Amino acid sequence: MFVVFWMVRVVVVTLGFDEKFAIRGLLRVGLGFGDCVLVFTARPVDERVERALGVLREFISRYYDGVKFRVVDVDVQDFYGAVLSVGSVLKEEVLKEENVEVIFNFSGGMRSLILETLVAAVALGIDGMVEVELENFAGVISFPLRVIKLSSPLKEEYRVILRTLLEVGEMNLSDLARRLGVAKSTIHTRIKHLINLNLIKAEYRGKSLICTATEMAKLFI
């Protein structure tokens, strides 16, 4: 008896003024009914990007029946806000699927947008392939996203700290240790790690170290 698994393919595209790299990428990977093309653009979207989006939308509509096409514009000047925004959409379109193949096409779009999309994907622990087409059309480089080594997704002992701080707002080390039932020295060590990842901000008020979760922390829980 054979069991057939329905694999959904999600192609994530960073789009700038030119749609040709995106179209070449879609032709290369192929699309089928139920697949998704997720396009990120930089805000504000100007006329050249709108034109490229129109061409890409028409191409998908004409040649790929039943393929979802979603466009999300991102404020690339706010790095952490952009990563959080991209991550929220990736959760909706990628992590909700059990059997999904993800291809990130980073051949176009602003460099800041590419970096923000990449950071969001790595932070979420998404396992996919990255493709970048050379500007002279000489070829394509590709690599699995998992080759980028980052201490993410975070272990649960770090996530519970972030969840607590996001729920409460701010806490000092002693209160946090008591709430979580962990030694203060252990909490201090974990807080230092989260500060280095820019997931927590900390400042001394008198003798107490007050900790607050950053906007970026929302992505990790």
ABEGO torsion letter per residue (X at the ends): XBBBBBBBBBBBBBBBABAAAAAAAAAAAEBBBGBBBBBBBBOBBBAAAAAAAAAAAAAAAAABBGBBBBBBBBBAABAAAAAAAAAAAAAAAAAABABBBBBBBAABEBAAAAAAAAAAAAAAGBBBBBBBBBAAGAEBBBBBAAABBBBOBBBAAAAAAAAAAAAAGBBBAAAAAAAAGBBAAAAAAAAAAAAAAGABBBBBBEABBBBBBBAAAAAAX
